[in-house]
Amino acid sequence: MSTLTFALQTRTFRSLRKHHNYRLFFAGQVVSLAGSWMQNVALAWLVLSLSRSPLAVAALLFCRFVPFTVLGLFAGSVVDRLNTRNLVVWTQVAQMGASAALAVVTLTGSATLPVVYALALLGGVALVLDAPGRQSLTFEMVGPKELPNAVALNSGLLNASRVIGPALAGVVIAVAGVGPCFVVNTISFVAVLIALLAMRTDELFPVAQNRGITVLAGTREGLMYGWRHTQVRVVLIVVTCLGLIGFNFNTLVPLLASDTLHVGARAFGLLSAAFGAGALAGAIVTASLRRATFKAFVLGIVGFSVFMLVLAFVHDPISAGVILVFVGASFTLLAANANALVQLAAPDHLRGRLIALYLFAFVGLAPIGSLFSGWLVEVGGTPLAFSIAGLVGLVATAYAVLATRETERRPLERGSTARA
């Protein structure tokens, strides 16, 4: 092994090497996230099988993410008031229960669209607190110095599961139907719960908690800080635009497979896995970088936008899979850098709220975006939906570049973010 290769590997996996609690958590997530992606694919395919309607698939995404729209802005204030590890334990238990219920109704043949939507909604409510809780817990496990690396590794793990989970789901659905996918996901939660309960709490980095402030006041404080900090504001605005229009893969990829490419469940799983493979590659590259940067964030937006536009003109499965690899890599580059930039700009007592703002920008408007994407597919097919997403991304790129120039003219603020 060359010295350069060894140095890159050491730099890429330094959070795992240095922190026992993070190694535990990472190992638990390896199992759990693969199950979660199996469930994501199975849910979309179940709804498509029950309805044969693009809008029904979009409605599923609406149910899963509308809790973020309604409650997401306030979730950070709640997270900042609670013991993060205990919070994540209970949100994982709640999601495990929703998955078990999906398994029961599917295997007993009693699954209907209203039942599936209701269970997706319950899982979404738990996710509102789980997502910022897990992000805050990552900071507590690794501290500020290793946070960008851990965020990139988390993205890598998430996207490795995009490869494994959808590919497995495609095979399982083709052989045995969607029910076993929900069973596997239910069991997979056990791994992350064991990891959380086995952590050494004395090794967690301490963070300030805000029990003396109301949820509304805390939310307002986080919003004001995010708006005043130029770089955080730019990141949140760009991610909001892309989250509304461009990040609706759970709606668009099933429709690309069924309506545009005319392929079955196995090919759908492979298309989802292609996106995940690219996202994993992007995460590995991001983890090897020394720090999160605004330039890497902008580069991710450019790549994402261009390849979404290219995907609009593709009509065969192999070409679509290749393009989805590049879409996935660009997506992770922009998302991981955006996440780390926001977290590192946050004071300790505001971290949960800034994370919640980021997640609200990322998925809070997804219910509206998924319905809009479903409508675009109804009107002009997936080519129209991918074209609009790419064009919106290019506009966001122009805005981010102009904002970068403005930030460069403010040396004090630029200096504070450069330490990320």
C-alpha positions in Angstrom: 0.0 0.0 0.0 1.5 3.4 -1.0 2.0 6.2 1.5 -0.6 8.3 -0.3 -3.2 5.6 -0.2 -2.6 5.0 3.5 -2.8 8.7 4.3 -6.1 9.0 2.3 -7.6 6.0 4.2 -6.5 7.3 7.5 -8.0 10.7 6.8 -11.2 9.3 5.3 -12.0 7.1 8.3 -10.5 9.1 11.2 -13.8 9.5 13.1 -14.3 5.7 13.2 -10.7 5.3 14.3 -10.8 7.8 17.1 -14.2 7.5 18.7 -15.6 4.3 20.3 -19.2 5.6 20.5 -19.2 6.5 16.9 -17.9 3.1 15.9 -20.8 1.5 17.7 -23.4 3.8 16.2 -21.9 3.4 12.7 -22.1 -0.4 13.0 -25.7 -0.3 14.1 -26.6 2.0 11.2 -24.9 -0.3 8.7 -27.7 -2.9 9.4 -30.6 -0.5 10.1 -30.2 1.8 7.1 -30.1 -1.1 4.6 -33.4 -2.2 6.0 -34.8 1.3 5.8 -34.0 1.5 2.1 -35.6 -1.8 1.5 -38.7 -0.4 3.1 -38.6 2.8 1.1 -38.5 0.8 -2.2 -41.2 -1.6 -1.0 -43.5 1.2 0.1 -43.3 3.0 -3.3 -43.8 -0.3 -5.2 -46.7 -1.2 -2.9 -48.5 2.1 -3.5 -47.8 1.9 -7.2 -49.2 -1.7 -7.3 -52.4 -0.6 -5.4 -53.0 2.5 -7.5 -51.1 2.5 -10.8 -51.0 6.3 -10.3 -48.1 8.7 -10.2 -50.0 11.0 -7.9 -50.6 8.2 -5.5 -46.9 7.7 -5.2 -46.5 11.4 -4.7 -49.2 11.3 -2.0 -47.1 8.6 -0.2 -44.2 11.0 0.0 -46.5 13.8 1.1 -47.6 11.6 4.1 -44.1 10.6 5.0 -42.7 14.2 5.0 -45.6 16.5 5.9 -44.8 16.1 9.6 -41.5 17.9 8.7 -43.5 20.7 7.1 -45.8 21.2 10.1 -43.4 20.4 13.0 -39.9 20.6 11.5 -39.1 24.2 12.5 -39.9 23.4 16.1 -38.1 20.1 16.4 -34.7 21.7 17.0 -35.9 23.5 20.1 -37.2 20.2 21.5 -33.9 18.4 20.7 -31.9 21.2 22.4 -33.9 20.6 25.6 -33.5 16.8 25.8 -30.9 14.1 26.4 -30.1 13.3 22.7 -29.2 9.7 23.1 -32.4 8.9 25.0 -34.4 10.8 22.5 -32.9 8.8 19.6 -33.6 5.5 21.4 -37.3 6.3 21.6 -37.7 7.6 18.1 -36.0 4.4 16.8 -38.5 2.3 18.8 -41.4 4.3 17.3 -40.2 3.8 13.8 -39.7 0.1 14.5 -43.4 -0.1 15.6 -44.6 1.6 12.4 -42.5 -0.8 10.3 -43.9 -3.8 12.2 -47.4 -2.6 11.5 -46.7 -2.3 7.8 -45.4 -5.9 7.8 -48.6 -7.2 9.5 -51.1 -5.4 7.1 -49.1 -6.4 4.0 -48.6 -10.1 4.9 -52.2 -10.4 6.0 -53.5 -8.9 2.7 -55.2 -6.0 4.5 -53.1 -3.2 3.1 -55.0 -0.4 1.5 -53.9 3.0 0.4 -55.4 4.8 3.5 -53.8 2.3 5.9 -50.4 2.6 4.2 -50.6 6.4 4.2 -51.5 6.5 7.9 -48.6 4.3 8.8 -46.2 6.3 6.6 -47.5 9.4 8.4 -46.8 7.9 11.9 -43.3 7.0 10.8 -42.8 10.5 9.6 -43.8 12.0 12.9 -41.1 10.0 14.7 -38.6 11.0 12.0 -39.2 14.7 12.8 -37.4 14.3 16.1 -35.2 11.4 15.1 -33.4 13.2 12.2 -32.1 16.2 14.1 -31.5 14.0 17.2 -29.2 11.7 15.2 -27.4 14.7 13.8 -26.9 16.3 17.2 -25.8 12.9 18.6 -23.1 12.7 15.9 -21.6 16.0 17.2 -21.7 14.6 20.7 -19.9 11.4 19.6 -17.1 13.0 17.6 -16.8 16.7 18.6 -16.3 19.7 16.4 -12.9 18.8 14.9 -14.1 15.5 13.4 -17.7 16.6 12.6 -17.2 17.2 8.8 -15.6 13.8 8.5 -18.4 12.1 10.5 -21.1 13.9 8.5 -19.5 12.6 5.2 -19.1 9.1 6.6 -22.8 9.2 7.7 -23.6 10.2 4.1 -21.4 7.4 2.8 -23.2 4.9 5.0 -26.6 6.2 4.0 -25.8 5.9 0.4 -24.1 2.5 0.7 -27.4 1.4 2.0 -29.0 3.0 -1.1 -27.0 0.4 -3.1 -27.6 -2.6 -0.9 -31.2 -1.9 0.2 -32.9 -1.2 -3.1 -31.0 -4.0 -4.9 -32.1 -6.5 -2.2 -35.6 -5.1 -2.2 -35.9 -5.5 -6.0 -35.0 -9.2 -5.7 -37.2 -9.8 -2.7 -40.2 -8.1 -4.2 -39.8 -10.0 -7.4 -39.5 -13.3 -5.5 -41.8 -12.9 -2.4 -43.6 -9.6 -2.6 -43.2 -6.4 -0.5 -44.2 -7.9 2.9 -40.8 -9.5 3.7 -39.1 -6.1 3.1 -41.0 -4.6 6.0 -40.2 -7.6 8.2 -36.4 -7.2 7.5 -36.6 -3.5 8.3 -38.4 -4.1 11.6 -35.7 -6.5 12.7 -32.9 -4.2 11.6 -33.8 -1.6 14.2 -32.5 -4.0 16.9 -28.9 -3.3 15.8 -29.0 0.4 16.2 -30.9 0.1 19.5 -28.2 -2.2 20.9 -25.5 0.3 19.7 -27.2 3.3 21.4 -27.7 1.5 24.7 -24.1 0.2 24.7 -22.5 3.7 24.4 -20.1 5.1 27.0 -22.0 8.2 28.0 -18.9 9.7 29.8 -17.1 9.9 26.4 -19.8 12.0 24.8 -18.9 15.6 24.2 -21.0 17.8 26.5 -23.4 20.3 24.9 -25.5 23.1 26.4 -29.2 22.4 26.9 -31.9 25.0 26.9 -34.6 24.0 29.3 -35.3 27.5 30.4 -36.6 28.8 27.0 -39.9 28.0 25.4 -40.1 26.1 22.1 -41.5 29.1 20.3 -38.8 31.5 21.6 -36.1 28.9 20.9 -37.3 28.5 17.3 -37.4 32.2 16.8 -33.8 32.5 18.1 -32.6 29.8 15.7 -34.4 31.5 12.7 -32.8 34.9 13.6 -29.3 33.4 13.8 -29.7 31.5 10.5 -30.9 34.6 8.7 -28.1 36.9 10.1 -25.3 34.5 9.2 -24.8 35.1 5.4 -23.4 31.7 4.5 -25.9 29.7 6.5 -28.7 31.8 5.0 -27.4 31.1 1.4 -27.0 27.3 2.1 -30.5 27.1 3.6 -32.1 29.0 0.7 -30.4 26.9 -2.0 -31.2 23.6 -0.2 -34.9 24.8 0.2 -35.2 25.4 -3.6 -33.6 22.0 -4.4 -35.6 20.2 -1.7 -38.8 21.6 -3.1 -38.1 20.7 -6.8 -35.0 18.6 -7.2 -34.7 16.0 -4.4 -37.9 14.1 -5.1 -36.2 10.8 -6.0 -38.6 8.7 -4.1 -41.3 10.0 -6.4 -39.5 10.3 -9.6 -37.3 7.1 -9.8 -40.3 4.7 -9.4 -42.1 6.6 -12.1 -39.0 6.7 -14.3 -38.8 2.9 -14.0 -42.5 2.1 -14.6 -43.8 4.9 -16.9 -40.7 6.0 -19.0 -38.4 3.0 -19.1 -41.2 0.4 -18.7 -39.2 -2.0 -16.5 -40.2 -4.1 -13.4 -39.4 -4.2 -9.7 -35.9 -5.7 -10.1 -34.7 -3.0 -12.6 -36.3 -0.4 -10.4 -34.2 -1.6 -7.5 -31.1 -1.5 -9.6 -31.8 2.1 -10.8 -32.2 3.1 -7.1 -28.9 1.2 -6.3 -27.1 3.1 -9.2 -28.1 6.4 -7.6 -26.8 5.0 -4.2 -23.5 3.8 -5.7 -22.8 7.3 -7.1 -23.8 8.9 -3.8 -21.5 6.5 -1.9 -18.6 7.5 -4.2 -19.4 11.2 -3.6 -19.4 10.6 0.2 -16.0 8.9 0.1 -14.5 11.8 -1.8 -16.1 14.2 0.7 -14.9 12.3 3.7 -11.3 12.4 2.4 -11.4 16.3 2.3 -9.9 18.1 5.2 -12.9 20.3 5.8 -16.3 21.3 4.5 -16.1 24.1 1.9 -18.6 26.4 0.2 -16.9 25.8 -3.1 -17.5 22.0 -2.8 -21.1 22.8 -2.0 -21.5 24.9 -5.2 -19.7 22.2 -7.3 -22.2 19.7 -6.1 -25.1 21.9 -7.2 -23.6 22.3 -10.6 -23.1 18.6 -11.2 -26.5 17.7 -9.8 -28.3 20.2 -12.0 -26.5 19.3 -15.2 -27.0 15.5 -14.8 -30.7 16.0 -13.9 -31.1 17.8 -17.2 -29.3 15.0 -19.0 -31.5 12.4 -17.4 -34.5 14.1 -18.9 -33.4 13.0 -22.3 -32.5 9.4 -21.5 -35.0 6.6 -22.4 -33.1 3.3 -21.9 -32.4 1.7 -18.5 -28.6 1.3 -18.9 -28.0 4.9 -19.8 -30.4 6.0 -17.0 -28.5 3.9 -14.5 -25.2 5.5 -15.5 -26.5 9.0 -15.3 -28.1 8.3 -11.9 -24.6 7.4 -10.6 -23.4 10.9 -11.4 -26.6 12.5 -10.0 -26.0 10.5 -6.8 -22.3 11.6 -6.5 -23.2 15.3 -7.0 -26.1 15.0 -4.6 -23.9 13.8 -1.8 -21.2 16.4 -2.4 -23.7 19.2 -2.0 -25.7 17.7 0.8 -22.7 16.6 3.0 -21.0 20.0 2.7 -24.3 21.9 3.3 -24.9 19.8 6.5 -21.4 20.3 7.9 -21.3 24.1 7.0 -24.6 24.7 8.9 -23.6 22.6 11.9 -20.1 24.1 12.3 -21.6 27.6 12.0 -23.9 26.9 14.9 -23.1 27.7 18.6 -23.5 24.7 20.8 -26.7 25.9 22.4 -28.3 26.5 18.9 -27.0 23.4 17.1 -30.2 21.4 17.3 -32.2 24.3 16.0 -29.8 25.0 13.1 -29.9 21.3 12.2 -33.7 21.4 12.3 -33.6 24.4 10.0 -31.4 22.5 7.6 -33.6 19.4 7.7 -36.7 21.6 7.2 -35.0 23.1 4.1 -34.0 19.6 2.9 -37.3 17.7 3.4 -39.8 20.1 5.0 -41.2 21.2 1.6 -40.9 17.7 0.1 -44.6 17.0 0.5 -45.4 20.0 -1.7 -42.5 19.1 -4.0 -43.5 15.5 -4.4 -47.1 16.5 -5.3 -45.7 19.0 -7.8 -43.3 16.4 -9.3 -46.2 13.9 -9.6 -48.3 16.5 -11.4 -45.4 17.3 -13.8 -45.1 13.6 -14.6 -48.9 13.5 -15.2 -48.6 16.5 -17.6 -45.3 15.8 -19.4 -43.8 12.6 -18.1 -40.5 12.2 -16.1 -38.6 14.2 -18.8 -40.5 17.3 -17.9 -40.0 16.7 -14.1 -36.2 16.2 -14.5 -35.9 19.2 -16.8 -37.6 21.5 -14.3 -35.4 20.1 -11.5 -32.2 20.7 -13.5 -33.2 24.3 -14.4 -34.1 25.2 -10.9 -30.7 23.8 -9.8 -28.9 26.0 -12.3 -30.7 29.1 -11.0 -29.7 28.1 -7.5 -26.1 27.7 -8.7 -26.1 31.3 -10.0 -27.5 32.6 -6.7 -24.9 30.6 -4.7 -22.0 31.9 -6.9 -23.1 35.5 -6.4 -23.5 34.9 -2.7 -20.0 33.4 -2.5 -18.6 36.7 -3.9 -20.6 38.6 -1.4 -19.2 36.4 1.4 -15.6 36.9 0.1 -16.1 40.6 0.6 -16.8 40.0 4.3 -13.5 38.7 5.8 -14.7 38.3 9.3 -17.6 36.0 8.4 -15.5 34.2 5.8 -12.8 33.6 8.4 -15.3 32.1 10.9 -16.5 29.5 8.3 -13.1 28.8 7.0 -12.3 27.1 10.3 -14.9 24.4 9.3 
